[in-house]
Amino acid sequence: MLEKKGGALSLTSLNHISLVCRSVERSLDFYQNVLGFFPIRRPGSFDFDGAWLFNYGIGIHLLQSEDPENMAKKTEINPKDNHISFQCESMTAVEKKLTEMQITYIQRRVEEGGIFVDQLFFHDPDGFMIEICNCDNLPVIPLAGGDSVRVCKMASLQHHQQQQQKMVQCHPAPIHAMDVKKC
């Protein structure tokens, strides 16, 4: 275990995740039309293909693989694989939408002290695992003791709306389809 020297880093939030893609265009379509992200400007000084997206207070940076044909292909949906998880309002609505979109998924249920968390797992076009859950049912309990902390849905919604407003203020110019293709 690493020895702490002066405490943990002073961080404020998760900013983005980066994903290497076989096809930025295909992944861009998936993250917009399946998960509801929207494209944002990325620095024009980049000398490689990619696209930036934003929603839910987090960014996803898509990077074009330099060797897409040799990227590992995942077919089995394994909930114990690396993944990113999104909270949803209605698991039933998400499951119905995934079925309509013909996206293969698996279901899991976690139980802790009579509290149930439902999960749906599926892959993006490159095999990166996505989880949709109602994880806010489960209280966050620090291991070091203290009271249980529960994330309030309303506080999360207010934070999300504030983040969206900040994004609009930071990127007031509209994003056009031409701009996305330049990414």
Beta strands, then each sheet from edge to edge (+ up, - down):
strand 1: 16-21
strand 2: 38-40
strand 3: 50-55
strand 4: 58-64
strand 5: 83-87
strand 6: 106-112
strand 7: 115-123
strand 8: 129-133
sheet 1: 1+ 4+ 3- 2+
sheet 2: 5+ 8+ 7- 6+
end
